[in-house]
Amino acid sequence: MSKERSSLSAEPETVAELRDLYRSAEARAARLRLLVEASRDLSAAEGDGLSTVLQQSAMRAAHFAGSREGVVSFEADPGGIPLIAPGSTDERVGTLRLSELGSLDALADEEDRQALSLLCQLMASSIQRVAKQKENDFLLETLQERERRLEHVIGNLFNAQEEERRRVSRDLHDGVAQTAGALFRELEAIPTDEAIPGAERSRLIAMSQGLIRELRAVIAGLRPTALDDLGLTSALTAMSDKMREDGFNVSVAADPNMEWPAGLSTAYYRIAQEALANVKKHAGGPCRVDITLEAVPDAGRWSMAIRDYGVGLGAGKDAAKLPGEQVGIEMMKERMLSIGGRLIVSEMPSGGVQVTAEIEGIR
């Protein structure tokens, strides 16, 4: 009989313990659910959508703490539960306000206080993350706008330079070159029995002929007529002919019928001028040089590669740091930048250097 009474008296204690365990498990599940749901929504929030997610998280916190309402404020009011951004600065990025609850200390349960404290950290981290993202986006947009302006300025400078070259070339052709030609004809027309001795006359004729050749070379360098009249491929072919006169074995691979955009043709011609000048200076003597033009007009892709088989840059050297080349390479890069393309200078494994100019999106 006494054993039955003992068993009956133990049952209420066991039931009470089970109920306590159940309540404790329910409380832990509620805390976990609060943090998991809030973390999921806050981590996915971006930009202006963060404000809505923060208010939802505030209402979750209110329901968890037994309050009627919860809101997030970004005012500098010292009241409420502070939202402190992670890091060493302890920056307050907002405030969580729960009705009937002025601070976390008002919660009796320590684990509940820890759960709400973690929620506040999640909210503060999200506020800081989105703020930094907005700042980064603004800085990136500002930088891109400055780059666009710089490209526009550089493009205008190169256009003005080409226009000035064209004007000077025309003035030289119509003025000084014509005068030099007239001088040559006048000297030739002087009879040999005039006061000018024959040897002196021949010397003056040779000087006038040299002057005419130099003027023609200057005019061609300022603005090649082949580029304006026949296009990029023919102009590069003429340029390669001059390289062959210096002993270089130059080939030009291109579709002769391909029409290249005018602005692009000028940029690529100038880049070829500088690249071939560098080959003459640094290839170590006459060598093989390949010029390749490739175009896919429908896709807006245009590229030019100039490959020499000279001595190369040398182990561990940078093309941009070779004596006399830094300015030229930077100018080539800036010219490509001005039209939205890029320039790549690379040393080839088998020796020599390749300069590649490429651009996309031009139709």
C-alpha positions as CSV (number, residue, x, y, z in Angstrom):
1,M,0.0,0.0,0.0
2,S,2.8,2.4,0.9
3,K,4.5,1.7,-2.5
4,E,1.4,2.6,-4.4
5,R,1.1,5.9,-2.5
6,S,4.8,6.6,-3.3
7,S,4.2,5.9,-6.9
8,L,1.2,8.1,-7.1
9,S,3.0,11.0,-5.4
10,A,5.9,10.8,-7.9
11,E,3.6,11.0,-10.9
12,P,2.8,14.8,-10.5
13,E,6.5,15.6,-10.2
14,T,7.3,13.7,-13.4
15,V,4.5,15.4,-15.3
16,A,5.6,18.8,-14.0
17,E,9.2,18.1,-15.1
18,L,8.0,17.0,-18.6
19,R,5.9,20.1,-18.9
20,D,8.9,22.3,-17.9
21,L,11.0,20.5,-20.5
22,Y,8.3,21.0,-23.1
23,R,8.0,24.7,-22.4
24,S,11.8,25.0,-22.4
25,A,12.0,23.2,-25.8
26,E,9.2,25.4,-27.1
27,A,11.0,28.6,-26.0
28,R,14.3,27.4,-27.6
29,A,12.4,26.6,-30.8
30,A,10.8,30.1,-30.8
31,R,14.2,31.7,-30.3
32,L,15.7,29.7,-33.1
33,R,12.8,30.4,-35.4
34,L,13.1,34.1,-34.7
35,L,16.8,34.2,-35.5
36,V,16.6,31.9,-38.6
37,E,13.7,33.7,-40.2
38,A,15.1,37.2,-39.5
39,S,18.6,36.1,-40.7
40,R,17.2,34.7,-43.9
41,D,15.2,37.9,-44.7
42,L,17.9,40.4,-43.6
43,S,20.7,38.7,-45.6
44,A,18.6,38.8,-48.8
45,A,17.5,42.5,-48.3
46,E,19.0,45.0,-50.7
47,G,18.7,48.8,-51.1
48,D,15.4,50.3,-50.4
49,G,13.9,46.9,-49.6
50,L,15.8,46.7,-46.4
51,S,13.5,49.2,-44.6
52,T,10.5,46.8,-45.0
53,V,12.5,43.8,-43.8
54,L,13.7,45.7,-40.8
55,Q,10.2,46.6,-39.8
56,Q,9.1,43.0,-40.2
57,S,12.0,41.9,-38.0
58,A,11.0,44.5,-35.4
59,M,7.5,43.1,-35.3
60,R,8.9,39.6,-34.9
61,A,11.0,40.9,-32.0
62,A,7.9,42.5,-30.4
63,H,5.8,39.4,-30.6
64,F,8.7,37.4,-29.2
65,A,9.1,39.8,-26.3
66,G,5.3,40.0,-25.7
67,S,5.0,43.6,-26.9
68,R,2.2,45.0,-29.0
69,E,4.4,46.8,-31.6
70,G,8.0,47.0,-32.7
71,V,9.6,49.6,-35.1
72,V,13.1,50.5,-36.3
73,S,14.1,54.1,-36.1
74,F,17.2,55.7,-37.7
75,E,17.0,58.9,-35.6
76,A,19.7,59.9,-33.1
77,D,17.3,59.5,-30.2
78,P,19.2,57.8,-27.3
79,G,16.1,55.8,-26.2
80,G,15.2,52.3,-27.2
81,I,17.4,49.3,-27.9
82,P,20.5,50.5,-29.8
83,L,21.5,48.8,-33.0
84,I,25.3,48.8,-32.9
85,A,27.3,48.0,-36.2
86,P,29.9,45.3,-35.9
87,G,33.5,46.5,-35.7
88,S,35.7,48.5,-33.3
89,T,33.9,51.9,-33.8
90,D,30.6,50.9,-31.9
91,E,28.7,53.0,-34.4
92,R,25.0,53.2,-33.6
93,V,23.2,52.8,-36.9
94,G,19.6,52.6,-35.6
95,T,17.2,51.9,-32.8
96,L,14.8,49.1,-32.1
97,R,11.7,50.3,-30.2
98,L,9.4,47.8,-28.5
99,S,6.3,49.0,-26.8
100,E,6.3,48.2,-23.1
101,L,10.0,47.3,-23.3
102,G,12.6,50.0,-22.9
103,S,15.7,47.8,-22.9
104,L,16.8,44.2,-23.1
105,D,17.3,44.1,-19.4
106,A,13.6,44.2,-18.9
107,L,13.4,40.6,-20.2
108,A,13.5,38.2,-17.3
109,D,14.9,35.2,-19.2
110,E,18.6,35.4,-20.0
111,E,18.3,33.3,-23.1
112,D,15.5,35.6,-24.4
113,R,17.8,38.5,-23.9
114,Q,20.6,36.8,-25.8
115,A,18.3,35.9,-28.7
116,L,17.1,39.5,-29.0
117,S,20.6,40.8,-28.7
118,L,21.6,38.5,-31.6
119,L,18.7,39.8,-33.6
120,C,19.8,43.4,-33.0
121,Q,23.3,42.5,-34.2
122,L,21.8,41.0,-37.4
123,M,19.7,44.1,-38.0
124,A,22.7,46.4,-37.4
125,S,24.9,44.3,-39.7
126,S,22.3,44.5,-42.5
127,I,22.0,48.3,-42.1
128,Q,25.7,48.7,-42.2
129,R,26.1,46.3,-45.2
130,V,23.4,48.1,-47.3
131,A,24.8,51.6,-46.4
132,K,28.3,50.5,-47.5
133,Q,26.9,49.0,-50.7
134,K,25.1,52.3,-51.4
135,E,28.4,54.2,-50.7
136,N,30.4,51.8,-52.9
137,D,27.7,52.1,-55.7
138,F,27.9,55.8,-55.5
139,L,31.7,55.8,-55.6
140,L,31.7,53.4,-58.5
141,E,29.2,55.4,-60.4
142,T,31.2,58.6,-59.8
143,L,34.4,56.8,-60.9
144,Q,32.7,55.5,-64.1
145,E,31.4,58.9,-64.9
146,R,34.9,60.4,-64.5
147,E,36.2,57.7,-66.7
148,R,33.6,58.4,-69.3
149,R,34.5,62.1,-69.2
150,L,38.2,61.3,-69.4
151,E,37.6,59.1,-72.4
152,H,35.5,61.9,-74.0
153,V,38.2,64.5,-73.3
154,I,41.0,62.2,-74.6
155,G,38.9,61.3,-77.7
156,N,38.4,65.0,-78.4
157,L,42.1,65.7,-78.0
158,F,43.0,62.9,-80.4
159,N,40.3,64.2,-82.9
160,A,41.7,67.7,-82.6
161,Q,45.2,66.4,-83.1
162,E,44.2,64.5,-86.2
163,E,42.3,67.6,-87.5
164,E,45.4,69.7,-86.8
165,R,47.6,67.2,-88.6
166,R,45.2,67.3,-91.6
167,R,45.3,71.1,-91.7
168,V,49.1,71.3,-91.4
169,S,49.5,68.6,-94.0
170,R,47.2,70.5,-96.4
171,D,49.0,73.8,-95.8
172,L,52.4,72.2,-96.4
173,H,51.2,70.5,-99.5
174,D,49.5,73.6,-100.9
175,G,52.1,76.1,-99.7
176,V,55.7,75.1,-98.9
177,A,55.7,71.9,-101.1
178,Q,54.5,73.9,-104.1
179,T,57.1,76.6,-103.5
180,A,59.8,73.9,-103.3
181,G,58.6,72.3,-106.5
182,A,58.6,75.7,-108.2
183,L,62.2,76.3,-107.0
184,F,63.3,73.0,-108.4
185,R,61.7,73.8,-111.8
186,E,63.3,77.2,-111.8
187,L,66.8,75.8,-111.1
188,E,66.4,73.2,-113.8
189,A,65.4,75.9,-116.3
190,I,68.5,78.0,-115.7
191,P,70.8,77.5,-118.7
192,T,74.2,76.0,-118.0
193,D,76.0,79.0,-119.4
194,E,74.5,81.4,-116.8
195,A,76.4,82.8,-113.9
196,I,75.8,79.8,-111.7
197,P,78.5,77.2,-112.3
198,G,77.5,73.7,-113.3
199,A,78.6,72.1,-110.1
200,E,76.8,74.7,-108.0
201,R,73.7,74.4,-110.1
202,S,73.7,70.6,-109.7
203,R,74.1,71.0,-105.9
204,L,71.2,73.4,-105.6
205,I,69.0,71.1,-107.7
206,A,69.9,68.1,-105.5
207,M,69.1,70.3,-102.4
208,S,65.7,71.2,-103.8
209,Q,64.9,67.6,-104.7
210,G,65.9,66.5,-101.1
211,L,63.7,69.3,-99.7
212,I,60.7,68.0,-101.8
213,R,61.3,64.4,-100.6
214,E,61.5,65.5,-96.9
215,L,58.3,67.6,-97.3
216,R,56.5,64.7,-98.8
217,A,57.6,62.4,-96.0
218,V,56.5,64.9,-93.4
219,I,53.1,65.4,-95.2
220,A,52.6,61.6,-95.4
221,G,53.5,61.2,-91.7
222,L,51.1,63.9,-90.6
223,R,48.1,62.5,-92.5
224,P,48.7,59.7,-95.0
225,T,46.7,60.1,-98.1
226,A,46.4,56.3,-98.4
227,L,44.4,56.2,-95.2
228,D,41.9,58.8,-96.4
229,D,41.8,57.6,-100.0
230,L,42.2,53.8,-99.8
231,G,41.5,52.7,-96.2
232,L,43.4,51.1,-93.3
233,T,44.6,47.9,-95.0
234,S,46.3,49.9,-97.9
235,A,47.8,52.4,-95.5
236,L,49.3,49.6,-93.4
237,T,50.6,48.0,-96.6
238,A,52.3,51.2,-97.5
239,M,53.8,51.5,-94.0
240,S,55.1,47.9,-94.3
241,D,56.8,48.7,-97.6
242,K,58.9,51.3,-95.9
243,M,59.8,48.8,-93.2
244,R,61.0,46.4,-95.9
245,E,63.3,49.1,-97.2
246,D,65.1,48.8,-93.8
247,G,65.4,45.0,-94.2
248,F,62.4,43.9,-92.2
249,N,60.3,41.0,-93.5
250,V,56.8,42.4,-93.0
251,S,53.5,40.7,-93.9
252,V,50.0,42.2,-93.7
253,A,47.1,39.7,-93.3
254,A,43.7,41.4,-93.8
255,D,40.6,41.4,-96.0
256,P,41.3,44.1,-98.5
257,N,37.6,44.6,-99.1
258,M,36.8,45.2,-95.4
259,E,35.7,48.8,-94.7
260,W,36.8,49.9,-91.3
261,P,35.1,52.7,-89.4
262,A,36.8,56.0,-90.0
263,G,37.7,56.9,-86.4
264,L,38.8,53.4,-85.7
265,S,41.1,53.4,-88.8
266,T,42.8,56.5,-87.7
267,A,43.4,55.1,-84.2
268,Y,44.7,51.8,-85.4
269,Y,47.0,53.5,-88.0
270,R,48.6,55.6,-85.3
271,I,49.0,52.6,-83.0
272,A,50.7,50.7,-85.9
273,Q,53.0,53.7,-86.5
274,E,54.1,53.7,-82.9
275,A,54.4,49.9,-82.6
276,L,56.5,49.6,-85.8
277,A,58.7,52.4,-84.6
278,N,59.3,50.4,-81.4
279,V,60.2,47.4,-83.5
280,K,62.8,49.4,-85.3
281,K,64.3,50.6,-82.0
282,H,64.2,47.5,-79.8
283,A,63.8,44.3,-82.0
284,G,67.6,44.1,-82.2
285,G,67.8,44.5,-86.0
286,P,65.7,43.5,-89.1
287,C,63.4,40.6,-88.3
288,R,60.1,39.1,-89.3
289,V,57.0,41.3,-88.5
290,D,53.4,40.1,-88.9
291,I,50.5,42.6,-89.1
292,T,47.0,41.0,-88.7
293,L,43.7,42.7,-89.0
294,E,40.6,40.8,-88.0
295,A,37.0,42.1,-88.1
296,V,33.6,40.7,-87.4
297,P,31.4,43.7,-88.3
298,D,28.1,42.1,-87.4
299,A,29.4,41.5,-83.8
300,G,31.1,44.9,-83.7
301,R,34.6,43.3,-83.1
302,W,37.7,44.8,-84.6
303,S,41.3,43.9,-83.7
304,M,44.8,44.5,-84.9
305,A,47.9,42.5,-83.9
306,I,51.5,43.5,-84.7
307,R,53.9,40.6,-83.9
308,D,57.6,40.9,-84.3
309,Y,60.2,38.1,-84.0
310,G,63.0,40.2,-82.5
311,V,64.9,39.8,-79.2
312,G,61.8,40.5,-77.1
313,L,61.6,42.4,-73.8
314,G,64.1,40.3,-71.9
315,A,63.5,38.2,-68.8
316,G,61.6,40.0,-66.1
317,K,61.2,43.3,-68.0
318,D,58.0,45.2,-68.5
319,A,57.3,46.6,-71.9
320,A,56.1,49.9,-70.4
321,K,59.5,50.3,-68.6
322,L,61.8,50.0,-71.6
323,P,63.8,53.2,-72.3
324,G,61.9,55.3,-74.8
325,E,58.8,53.1,-74.9
326,Q,56.8,54.1,-71.9
327,V,55.4,57.3,-73.4
328,G,54.7,55.6,-76.7
329,I,52.9,52.7,-75.1
330,E,50.9,54.9,-72.8
331,M,49.8,57.0,-75.8
332,M,48.7,53.9,-77.6
333,K,46.7,52.8,-74.5
334,E,45.1,56.2,-74.1
335,R,44.2,56.2,-77.8
336,M,42.4,52.9,-77.4
337,L,40.8,54.0,-74.2
338,S,39.4,57.1,-75.9
339,I,37.4,54.9,-78.3
340,G,36.4,52.3,-75.7
341,G,38.9,49.6,-76.6
342,R,42.0,48.2,-75.0
343,L,45.7,47.6,-75.8
344,I,47.7,44.6,-74.8
345,V,51.5,44.4,-75.0
346,S,53.0,41.0,-74.3
347,E,56.2,39.1,-74.8
348,M,55.8,35.9,-76.9
349,P,57.3,32.6,-75.6
350,S,59.2,32.0,-78.9
351,G,60.7,35.5,-78.8
352,G,59.5,39.0,-79.8
353,V,56.7,41.2,-78.8
354,Q,53.0,41.4,-79.8
355,V,50.9,44.5,-79.6
356,T,47.2,43.8,-79.8
357,A,44.5,46.5,-80.1
358,E,40.9,45.3,-79.8
359,I,37.5,46.8,-79.4
360,E,33.9,45.5,-79.4
361,G,30.5,47.0,-79.9
362,I,31.3,49.2,-82.9
363,R,29.1,48.6,-85.9
